[in-house]
Amino acid sequence: MVVTDIYESRTSGTAAIIARQEPVVYGNGDYADALSAEQVAAYERDGFLVLDSLFSEQEVTALMNEVLAMANNSKIAASDEAITEPGSNAVRSIFKVHALNKVIDKLSRDPRLIHVARQILGSEVYLHQSRANLKPGFKGKEFYWHSDFETWHTEDGMPAMRALSCSVLLTDNNECNGPLMVVPGSHRQFISCRGITPDENYKKSLKAQEYGVPDPLSLELLAEQGGIKAITGKAGSVVFFDCNTMHGSNGNISPWPRANVFMVYNSVENTLNAPKYGLAPRPEYIATRAFEGALEPLEALQEVA
């Protein structure tokens, strides 16, 4: 029997909208108790959830200092883990920050984050990816619309939509400094994208994505159904969003920088297979393959510093 991939993408010139086949919240949403029933329902409906002021000002300051120290570390800035802005040497993202920095490693296991992931995904979790994102004032570039799952499924071999992203805001996000934008409800539809993925696509896509980008008509249909919401909030707030939620952000032409620490929690029951179409696996700092078991939450709430 031939088993077809229900989330096939990047195989021809034809785009398609495919209904999601998996749950959004796994089990009954009671694997952990970090969120209320109302919050779980809102995440299931919208594909995202904002928890305001989850971290204190002191914690945010400590985290921001760590991120800036890494961005200004010449050794890290010259490493493969650091991605620069198109056309400049300014650091755009630093990957695998939980392995590069003890404070962020501690953050990744904070109960305020990890128990939300466990509750929604209905299992123990591990980090598929972590990074720090920097979008400086006046020159931070945009991130075009995309579903993370489309890339993780195609280029990393992630089997199912059983992962979520967690963005810890280290600066205030306002309407002007390029905040995250999402299409509410878009997580229920998978957009199959046009184009054949070139080898080592990540070397370009992390600067400016060209493959795995939805076609304009599909984006228009999603936006007509759900609208577009800019996620604004104070530093210390946290945004959780489903791996298939359509999202992006504008460039930052304001004087106010935007920064966050971004972590992807994946179910231990959803570890990676081989990438699709004979693609070589992306580097370990982008997609974790050396699975070492579930993350152990910190035993008690405590400051990350």
DRENVO-514994 format. One record per atom (N, C-alpha, C): x, y, z; residue in three letters. Coordinates in steps of 0.001 Angstrom, whole numbers, padded with zeros to 6 digits, always signed. Layout:
% residues N
XYZALA...
END
This chain:
% residues 305
+000846-001192+000000MET+000000+000000+000000MET+000883+001245+000000MET+000589+002197-000842VAL+001349+003436-000921VAL+000767+004428+000085VAL+001610+004907+000970VAL+001184+005889+001960VAL+001541+007271+001439VAL+000539+008118+001267THR+000791+009466+000767THR+000915+010446+001920THR+001618+011511+001683ASP+001805+012558+002682ASP+000642+013534+002567ASP-000189+013611+003596ILE-001340+014513+003539ILE-000910+015974+003544ILE+000309+016252+004012TYR+000811+017623+004039TYR+001922+017813+003010TYR+001720+017266+001841GLU+002702+017394+000771GLU+002831+018853+000350GLU+004059+019295+000147SER+004308+020685-000226SER+005597+020758-001030SER+005696+021789-001845ARG+006905+022054-002639ARG+007219+020919-003619ARG+006195+020403-004263THR+006416+019320-005225THR+006059+019713-006648THR+005355+020817-006822SER+004929+021215-008165SER+004617+022702-008161SER+004065+023182-009246GLY+003705+024588-009334GLY+002338+024898-008781GLY+001676+023911-008179THR+000305+024099-007710THR+000254+024269-006199THR-000442+025306-005760ALA-000666+025501-004334ALA-002000+024861-003951ALA-002173+024580-002657ALA-003420+023974-002199ALA-003645+024309-000740ALA-004914+024308-000350ILE-005292+024474+001050ILE-005844+023141+001529ILE-005219+022575+002575ILE-005538+021224+003052ILE-005994+021317+004506ILE-007103+020678+004820ALA-007635+020721+006180ALA-006695+019997+007140ALA-006496+020580+008283ARG-005680+019957+009332ARG-006298+018627+009754ARG-005444+017634+009991GLN-005908+016299+010357GLN-005736+015985+011838GLN-004932+016755+012549GLU-004647+016459+013957GLU-005380+017416+014886GLU-005437+017075+016164PRO-005986+018012+017143PRO-005104+019259+017252PRO-005653+020288+017846VAL-004863+021465+018217VAL-004386+021300+019662VAL-005301+020901+020526VAL-004987+020561+021916VAL-005122+019051+022046VAL-004072+018402+022497TYR-004048+016939+022543TYR-004631+016431+023860TYR-005267+015264+023777GLY-005943+014735+024952GLY-007103+015653+025327GLY-007300+015822+026584ASN-008364+016702+027076ASN-007827+018035+027575ASN-006559+018307+027250GLY-005963+019545+027751GLY-005712+019513+029234GLY-005575+018304+029787ASP-005377+018195+031234ASP-004082+017474+031601ASP-003153+017391+030640TYR-001868+016744+030936TYR-001091+017547+031984TYR-001285+018866+031973ALA-000747+019762+033000ALA-001832+020791+033288ALA-001599+021642+034279ASP-002655+022580+034660ASP-002157+024019+034699ASP-001337+024386+033730ALA-000811+025745+033686ALA-001846+026752+033207ALA-002765+026320+032342LEU-003762+027196+031740LEU-005155+026859+032243LEU-006013+027866+032274SER-007418+027635+032600SER-008129+027018+031405SER-009317+026504+031632ALA-010107+025937+030539ALA-010412+026992+029481ALA-010637+028225+029911GLU-010915+029312+028975GLU-009696+029630+028115GLU-008517+029595+028709GLN-007295+029851+027946GLN-007019+028731+026951GLN-007234+027506+027355VAL-007048+026377+026435VAL-008016+026498+025265VAL-009267+026859+025545ALA-010261+027001+024484ALA-009884+028126+023529ALA-009350+029218+024058ALA-008938+030339+023207ALA-007777+029931+022305ALA-006818+029190+022840TYR-005701+028704+022024TYR-006202+027761+020935TYR-007105+026864+021305GLU-007637+025913+020333GLU-008385+026634+019222GLU-009122+027681+019557ARG-009907+028435+018569ARG-009025+029297+017673ARG-008096+030037+018277ASP-007346+031068+017554ASP-005999+030603+017025ASP-005409+029579+017666GLY-004074+029146+017272GLY-002967+029891+017964GLY-003298+030729+018941PHE-002286+031455+019711PHE-002885+031909+021035PHE-002001+032270+021959LEU-002417+032760+023272LEU-001333+033678+023802LEU-001734+034816+024367VAL-000796+035763+024964VAL-000980+035751+026475VAL+000109+035543+027192LEU+000096+035628+028649LEU+000873+036888+029031LEU+000162+037873+029523ASP+000765+039178+029805ASP+001636+039137+031061ASP+002781+039816+030967SER+003658+040066+032133SER+003946+038794+032914SER+004279+037739+032189LEU+004573+036461+032841LEU+005916+036510+033564LEU+006844+037313+033041PHE+008164+037460+033665PHE+008338+038874+034202PHE+009074+038974+035292SER+009259+040264+035959SER+010234+041149+035195SER+010240+042411+035551GLU+011167+043358+034930GLU+012614+042933+035168GLU+012902+042437+036355GLN+014265+042002+036670GLN+014661+040791+035814GLN+013748+039873+035628GLU+014029+038703+034797GLU+014257+039108+033343GLU+013428+040016+032844VAL+013573+040481+031462VAL+014914+041177+031270VAL+015292+042014+032214THR+016580+042710+032118THR+017732+041715+032069THR+017676+040683+032915ALA+018735+039679+032936ALA+018811+038934+031606ALA+017652+038579+031057LEU+017623+037872+029778LEU+018133+038756+028642LEU+017701+040017+028643MET+018130+040923+027582MET+019634+041128+027631MET+020181+041229+028817ASN+021636+041384+028942ASN+022365+040172+028369ASN+021831+038979+028598GLU+022450+037773+028056GLU+022385+037756+026531GLU+021243+038136+025967VAL+021091+038144+024512VAL+022029+039162+023878VAL+022108+040356+024462LEU+022994+041381+023911LEU+024459+040956+024026LEU+024810+040312+025121ALA+026190+039835+025279ALA+026531+038812+024198ALA+025593+037929+023870MET+025837+036959+022805MET+025947+037643+021448MET+025064+038610+021191ALA+025087+039304+019901ALA+026370+040099+019717ALA+026948+040569+020826ASN+028173+041357+020760ASN+029439+040530+020940ASN+029263+039223+021100ASN+030402+038322+021228ASN+030888+037968+019821ASN+032075+038373+019486SER+032567+038200+018114SER+032648+036732+017713SER+032944+035859+018666LYS+033036+034433+018358LYS+031660+033883+017994LYS+030648+034245+018783ILE+029287+033784+018489ILE+028778+034420+017200ILE+029026+035722+017028ALA+028545+036422+015830ALA+029129+035842+014550ALA+030323+035251+014647ALA+030974+034663+013468ALA+030624+033189+013288ALA+029842+032623+014205SER+029533+031194+014155SER+028362+030926+013214SER+028159+029648+012891ASP+027036+029264+012048ASP+025704+029560+012727ASP+025692+029525+014054GLU+024447+029744+014786GLU+023914+031164+014647GLU+024760+032109+014314ALA+024343+033504+014184ALA+023966+033809+012737ALA+022780+034369+012546ILE+022273+034739+011229ILE+022250+036259+011161ILE+022855+036819+010128THR+022906+038273+009991THR+021789+038769+009075THR+021511+040051+009179GLU+020501+040673+008328GLU+020964+040653+006874GLU+020031+040557+005927PRO+020417+040644+004514PRO+021128+041962+004218PRO+022305+041868+003647GLY+023033+043072+003259GLY+023801+043762+004364GLY+023909+043140+005550SER+024686+043754+006623SER+025225+042675+007546SER+026071+043097+008492ASN+026634+042174+009471ASN+025882+042216+010795ASN+024767+042940+010842ALA+023975+043007+012069ALA+023343+041650+012353ALA+023455+041178+013600VAL+022913+039872+013968VAL+021390+039932+013978VAL+020769+039038+013241ARG+019308+038932+013131ARG+018769+037887+014100ARG+019425+036730+014139SER+019012+035636+015017SER+020243+034879+015485SER+020148+034307+016670ILE+021165+033387+017174ILE+020435+032101+017545ILE+020809+030995+016921PHE+020144+029720+017142PHE+020811+028923+018256PHE+020063+027975+018762LYS+020490+027057+019825LYS+021002+027811+021050LYS+020284+028871+021390VAL+020735+029710+022504VAL+020660+028982+023841VAL+019818+027969+023948HIS+019755+027238+025214HIS+021041+026453+025464HIS+021761+026106+024389ALA+023032+025404+024545ALA+024194+026378+024693ALA+024008+027607+024242LEU+025081+028604+024307LEU+025068+029401+025597LEU+023945+029367+026313ASN+023789+030276+027452ASN+023038+029581+028584ASN+023620+029578+029771LYS+023028+028878+030912LYS+021738+029524+031376LYS+021640+030846+031289VAL+020426+031534+031735VAL+019248+031166+030829VAL+019491+031117+029529ILE+018418+030771+028601ILE+018102+029275+028671ILE+019096+028456+028959ASP+018818+027035+029198ASP+017849+026883+030367ASP+018072+027665+031407LYS+017184+027645+032568LYS+015786+028144+032192LYS+015740+029182+031362LEU+014465+029710+030893LEU+013666+028642+030159LEU+014333+027847+029329SER+013622+026845+028519SER+012928+025799+029375SER+013371+025645+030636ARG+012796+024650+031534ARG+011931+025274+032635ARG+011659+026586+032489ASP+010850+027284+033485ASP+009418+026726+033474ASP+008863+026437+034649PRO+007509+025880+034700PRO+006462+026765+034035PRO+006677+028075+034034ARG+005701+028980+033423ARG+005595+028786+031918ARG+006613+028180+031328LEU+006600+027913+029892LEU+006348+026439+029611LEU+007144+025601+030231ILE+007143+024187+029836ILE+005821+023501+030168ILE+005155+023912+031252HIS+003889+023259+031587HIS+002763+023681+030645HIS+002852+024868+030079VAL+001895+025263+029041VAL+002060+024353+027827VAL+003305+024145+027429ALA+003572+023267+026278ALA+003092+021850+026553ALA+003364+021332+027731ARG+002944+019976+028076ARG+001425+019860+028066ARG+000743+020871+028580GLN-000713+020828+028648GLN-001338+020817+027253GLN-000842+021671+026361ILE-001415+021760+025022ILE-001055+020545+024172ILE+000178+020085+024272LEU+000639+018977+023433LEU+000310+017608+024018LEU-000124+017575+025257GLY-000587+016328+025846GLY+000495+015294+026066GLY+001714+015739+026332SER+002831+014810+026513SER+004007+015554+027104SER+005056+014808+027392GLU+006328+015445+027701GLU+006877+016088+026423GLU+007793+017027+026585VAL+008263+017811+025444VAL+009784+017925+025456VAL+010322+018299+024311TYR+011735+018633+024187TYR+011851+019842+023261TYR+013045+020430+023198LEU+013251+021604+022354LEU+013640+021173+020943LEU+012769+021479+019998HIS+013098+021280+018590HIS+014065+022359+018119HIS+013903+023562+018661GLN+014720+024695+018214GLN+014641+025801+019264GLN+015699+026572+019391SER+015652+027789+020194SER+016471+028863+019493SER+016067+030107+019706ARG+016839+031203+019124ARG+016488+032516+019811ARG+017389+033457+019684ALA+017124+034842+020065ALA+016936+035636+018784ALA+015871+036429+018734ASN+015594+037268+017570ASN+015812+038727+017930ASN+016524+039424+017064LEU+016804+040848+017268LEU+016303+041628+016055LEU+015544+042663+016312LYS+015054+043514+015226LYS+015323+044961+015638LYS+016523+045463+015331PRO+016908+046796+015801PRO+016059+047900+015178PRO+015984+049015+015887GLY+015252+050160+015367GLY+015827+050644+014051GLY+014958+051074+013147PHE+015262+051665+011848PHE+015731+050659+010792PHE+016286+049521+011174LYS+016901+048640+010172LYS+016568+047163+010315LYS+015689+046804+011236GLY+015301+045399+011362GLY+014382+044988+010228GLY+014728+043921+009552LYS+013985+043505+008363LYS+012761+042661+008729LYS+011873+042533+007753GLU+010631+041790+007946GLU+010858+040284+007894GLU+009882+039539+008427PHE+009771+038089+008241PHE+008472+037866+007474PHE+008549+037288+006288TYR+007351+037154+005468TYR+006432+036067+006034TYR+005173+036072+005582TRP+004173+035108+006037TRP+004633+033665+005812TRP+004417+032844+006812HIS+004758+031430+006678HIS+004142+030639+007833HIS+004016+029351+007611SER+003699+028392+008667SER+004987+027655+008998SER+005372+027652+010263ASP+006593+026943+010643ASP+006496+025451+010325ASP+005317+024873+010533PHE+005184+023441+010307PHE+005485+023068+008856PHE+005127+023928+007912GLU+005401+023615+006514GLU+006896+023389+006307GLU+007723+024227+006910THR+009175+024058+006803THR+009653+022870+007635THR+009178+022761+008858TRP+009644+021676+009722TRP+009231+020309+009158TRP+008076+020228+008551HIS+007621+018972+007951HIS+008444+018630+006715HIS+008674+019632+005856THR+009361+019390+004590THR+010865+019245+004769THR+011480+020190+005471GLU+012941+020239+005546GLU+013511+019472+006736GLU+012678+019230+007759ASP+013168+018529+008953ASP+012535+017158+009158ASP+011430+016880+008474GLY+010765+015593+008653GLY+009924+015498+009909GLY+009410+016629+010426MET+008514+016579+011579MET+007205+015931+011141MET+006784+014838+011779PRO+005644+014079+011252PRO+004310+014809+011334PRO+004007+015383+012499ALA+002650+015879+012735ALA+002678+017250+013388ALA+001497+017881+013401MET+001338+019201+014014MET+001175+019044+015519MET+002258+018655+016156ARG+002219+018474+017610ARG+003394+019212+018240ARG+003529+020459+017838ALA+004589+021327+018348ALA+004019+022732+018493ALA+004650+023540+019308LEU+004236+024934+019445LEU+005444+025812+019668LEU+005265+027077+019344SER+006315+028070+019541SER+005974+028942+020735SER+007021+029400+021381CYS+006898+030223+022585CYS+007846+031406+022426CYS+007302+032612+022405SER+008113+033818+022237SER+008044+034649+023501SER+009181+034784+024177VAL+009269+035596+025390VAL+009710+036994+024973VAL+008859+037989+025176LEU+009158+039348+024740LEU+010156+039993+025688LEU+011274+040438+025136LEU+012312+041094+025936LEU+012266+042605+025804LEU+011465+043091+024886THR+011207+044524+024734THR+009699+044688+024563THR+009215+045895+024806ASP+007817+046156+024485ASP+007610+045944+022994ASP+006522+045284+022636ASN+006138+045133+021237ASN+004938+046035+020994ASN+005101+047036+020125ASN+003993+047931+019815ASN+003653+047858+018333ASN+002689+048632+017916GLU+002220+048568+016531GLU+003279+049017+015538GLU+004326+049692+016020CYS+005282+050351+015129CYS+006606+049614+014957CYS+006975+048722+015869ASN+008329+048155+015818ASN+008385+046730+015283ASN+007458+046412+014389GLY+007502+045108+013719GLY+007097+043957+014587GLY+005945+044041+015293PRO+005536+042928+016158PRO+005120+041714+015344PRO+005044+040591+016010LEU+004507+039380+015403LEU+003073+039646+014941LEU+002756+039208+013725MET+001388+039252+013218MET+000929+037831+012935MET-000299+037532+013295VAL-000846+036197+013075VAL-002190+036302+012372VAL-002574+035205+011724VAL-003908+035082+011136VAL-004700+034142+012039VAL-005597+034675+012875PRO-006351+033806+013780PRO-007127+032733+013022PRO-007067+031512+013534GLY-007779+030394+012930GLY-007058+029723+011782GLY-005948+030299+011333SER-005234+029739+010175SER-004586+028404+010469SER-004434+028071+011745HIS-003787+026810+012109HIS-004606+025587+011694HIS-005862+025800+011329ARG-006723+024680+010934ARG-006608+024344+009449ARG-005802+025106+008718GLN-005605+024860+007295GLN-004112+024814+006987GLN-003693+023804+006257PHE-002304+023696+005827PHE-002195+024233+004401PHE-001242+025136+004169ILE-001039+025682+002839ILE+000129+024952+002177ILE-000185+024190+001145SER+000849+023532+000352SER+001447+024563-000597SER+002764+024716-000548CYS+003433+025823-001248CYS+004066+025381-002564CYS+004263+026335-003427ARG+004875+026090-004727ARG+006390+026019-004618ARG+007012+025386-005617GLY+008465+025427-005735GLY+009144+024182-005199GLY+010283+023847-005771ILE+011093+022711-005343ILE+012230+023229-004468ILE+012374+022658-003271THR+013361+023152-002311THR+014784+022872-002782THR+015626+023900-002901PRO+017023+023647-003269PRO+017808+023084-002097PRO+018938+022464-002383ASP+019809+021964-001326ASP+020296+023126-000454ASP+020449+022843+000831GLU+020943+023818+001809GLU+020148+025126+001736GLU+018850+024981+001598ASN+017974+026144+001500ASN+018067+027036+002729ASN+018352+026425+003898TYR+018384+027187+005142TYR+019397+028330+005112TYR+020442+028202+004310LYS+021471+029242+004277LYS+020920+030564+003766LYS+019880+030488+002940LYS+019233+031703+002446LYS+017916+031986+003172LYS+017180+030921+003494SER+015829+031113+004026SER+015825+031769+005400SER+016890+031582+006183LEU+016934+032199+007506LEU+017187+033693+007434LEU+017646+034161+006274LYS+017795+035600+006040LYS+016556+036173+005352LYS+016096+035469+004317ALA+014906+035885+003573ALA+014304+034639+002945ALA+013086+034275+003369GLN+012493+033023+002935GLN+011916+033158+001525GLN+012244+032200+000662GLU+011741+032172-000702GLU+010901+030931-000967GLU+011289+029796-000382TYR+010544+028552-000530TYR+009764+028279+000758TYR+008578+027682+000620GLY+007712+027515+001778GLY+006908+028762+002069GLY+006828+029659+001085VAL+006057+030889+001227VAL+004687+030681+000586VAL+003614+030945+001299PRO+002275+030734+000737PRO+002005+031668-000450PRO+001151+031213-001337ASP+000775+032039-002480ASP-000207+033125-002038ASP-000274+034243-002761PRO-001137+035360-002349PRO-002611+035000-002205PRO-003141+034161-003113LEU-004561+033820-003032LEU-004873+033058-001749LEU-004022+032094-001386SER-004251+031340-000147SER-004189+032260+001067SER-003220+033166+001076LEU-003114+034120+002182LEU-004347+035012+002258LEU-004818+035443+001109GLU-006012+036291+001081GLU-007220+035555+001647GLU-007385+034293+001269LEU-008511+033510+001769LEU-008426+033315+003284LEU-007231+033016+003794LEU-007064+032859+005243LEU-007380+034156+005974LEU-006872+035286+005433ALA-007088+036573+006086ALA-008552+037002+006022ALA-009232+036648+004954GLU-010661+036965+004861GLU-011459+036209+005916GLU-011009+034996+006240GLN-011706+034190+007234GLN-011385+034639+008657GLN-010105+034895+008930GLY-009694+035140+010314GLY-009195+036530+010624GLY-008960+037336+009587GLY-008354+038640+009824GLY-006868+038527+010095GLY-006259+039641+010460ILE-004846+039687+010845ILE-004747+040431+012170ILE-004017+039860+013104LYS-003857+040493+014415LYS-002389+040724+014711LYS-002036+041964+015042ALA-000685+042277+015508ALA-000623+041994+017001ALA+000360+041194+017419ILE+000494+040809+018823ILE+001374+041837+019528ILE+000755+042690+020305THR+001493+043694+021061THR+001471+043320+022542THR+002462+043798+023270GLY+002516+043500+024690GLY+003759+044082+025324GLY+003733+044123+026624LYS+004872+044625+027386LYS+005970+043574+027471LYS+007190+044036+027643ALA+008297+043115+027879ALA+007950+042226+029072ALA+008265+040942+028946GLY+007923+039970+029977GLY+006690+039167+029650GLY+005928+039620+028653SER+004784+038842+028185SER+005279+037694+027311SER+004436+036686+027140VAL+004812+035502+026364VAL+003696+035167+025389VAL+004087+034880+024145VAL+003145+034462+023120VAL+003380+032980+022821VAL+002345+032187+022942PHE+002384+030782+022517PHE+001566+030678+021240PHE+002104+029989+020219PHE+001292+029789+019031PHE+001582+028450+018373PHE+000525+027919+017767ASP+000567+026601+017147ASP+001573+026578+016003ASP+002161+025404+015771CYS+003187+025275+014746CYS+002679+025574+013344CYS+001356+025493+013134ASN+000801+025727+011803ASN+000107+027081+011680ASN+000185+027922+012686THR-000422+029252+012604THR+000349+030118+011612THR-000366+030726+010676MET+000266+031612+009701MET+000690+032900+010412MET+001963+033259+010237HIS+002466+034434+010943HIS+003597+035082+010158HIS+003940+036293+010539GLY+005027+037045+009929GLY+005186+038340+010701GLY+006017+039237+010198SER+006160+040548+010842SER+006713+041549+009846SER+006349+042804+010056ASN+006855+043884+009215ASN+008272+044258+009625ASN+008955+044993+008765GLY+010240+045566+009134GLY+010068+046618+010216GLY+011134+046902+010916ASN+011089+047874+012008ASN+011729+049186+011558ASN+010894+050156+011174ILE+011420+051471+010806ILE+011188+052483+011929ILE+010778+051987+013088SER+010644+052849+014260SER+012003+052955+014966SER+012146+053862+015924PRO+013403+053924+016689PRO+013486+052896+017807PRO+012420+052113+018012TRP+012359+051200+019156TRP+012712+049775+018740TRP+013765+049203+019308PRO+014149+047832+018950PRO+013130+046829+019444PRO+013129+045655+018808ARG+012288+044541+019231ARG+013177+043338+019414ARG+013008+042631+020511ALA+013823+041440+020765ALA+012991+040410+021509ALA+013285+039136+021258ASN+012628+038074+021991ASN+013512+036838+022040ASN+013196+035960+022973VAL+013764+034614+022986VAL+012651+033675+022550VAL+012978+032833+021595PHE+011979+032032+020890PHE+012341+030565+021062PHE+011384+029780+021553MET+011633+028358+021757MET+010516+027534+021141MET+010884+026422+020542VAL+009919+025514+019938VAL+009887+024235+020758VAL+008749+023987+021378TYR+008554+022757+022127TYR+007852+021740+021234TYR+008434+020549+021131ASN+007857+019470+020334ASN+007547+018297+021252ASN+006465+017579+020945SER+006120+016396+021729SER+007195+015330+021565SER+007478+014617+022643VAL+008413+013496+022559VAL+007851+012379+021688VAL+006563+012441+021366GLU+005936+011456+020488GLU+005912+011931+019033GLU+006645+013010+018747ASN+006628+013605+017406ASN+008050+013897+016917ASN+009005+013060+017306THR+010399+013297+016926THR+010570+013187+015406THR+011667+013713+014914LEU+011847+013913+013487LEU+012138+012617+012730LEU+011561+012536+011530ASN+011924+011526+010540ASN+012909+012143+009560ASN+013214+011424+008490ALA+014070+011988+007447ALA+013337+013136+006759ALA+014063+014152+006313PRO+013426+015220+005534PRO+012765+014665+004272PRO+011875+015439+003704LYS+011164+015014+002505LYS+012048+015153+001261LYS+011717+014358+000245TYR+012259+014507-001111TYR+013775+014365-001201TYR+014357+013605-000284GLY+015787+013362-000337GLY+016645+014522+000119GLY+016042+015520+000737LEU+016821+016659+001237LEU+017738+016205+002369LEU+018907+016808+002445ALA+019815+016536+003561ALA+019257+017199+004823ALA+019422+016581+005975PRO+018948+017201+007219PRO+019586+018563+007452PRO+018813+019471+007983ARG+019374+020765+008371ARG+020263+020570+009600ARG+021165+021516+009870PRO+022090+021343+011003PRO+021368+021205+012340PRO+022050+020573+013265GLU+021488+020310+014582GLU+021099+021589+015308GLU+021794+022680+015042TYR+021461+023923+015749TYR+020138+024520+015265TYR+019607+024024+014145ILE+018325+024489+013637ILE+017210+023500+013964ILE+017517+022215+013911ALA+016504+021180+014123ALA+017110+020027+014912ALA+016643+019818+016125THR+017217+018812+017008THR+016896+017401+016540THR+017928+016640+016234ARG+017773+015225+015908ARG+018369+014329+016988ARG+019358+014835+017675ALA+020002+014057+018739ALA+019102+014086+019975ALA+017989+013378+019882PHE+016985+013402+020940PHE+017536+012769+022211PHE+017500+013520+023291GLU+018072+013060+024555GLU+017023+012905+025649GLU+015767+012843+025255GLY+014705+012667+026233GLY+013987+013965+026550GLY+012958+013850+027371ALA+012113+014993+027700ALA+012865+016011+028543ALA+012469+017268+028386LEU+013002+018326+029240LEU+012465+018148+030653LEU+013329+018355+031637GLU+012909+018300+033024GLU+012587+019718+033478GLU+011329+019981+033876PRO+011000+021317+034374PRO+011775+021628+035647PRO+012039+022906+035845LEU+012599+023314+037125LEU+011614+022933+038228LEU+012108+022631+039393GLU+011238+022106+040454GLU+010315+023163+041034GLU+010740+024416+040984ALA+009927+025473+041577ALA+010078+026738+040755ALA+009068+027595+040854LEU+009184+028884+040193LEU+010367+029637+040768LEU+011175+030176+039869GLN+012338+030918+040327GLN+012779+031835+039213GLN+013455+032886+039558GLU+013911+033825+038540GLU+014956+033164+037675GLU+014970+033558+036394VAL+015860+032912+035439VAL+017295+033393+035596VAL+017491+034495+036252ALA+018846+035034+036400ALA+019632+034226+037412ALA
END
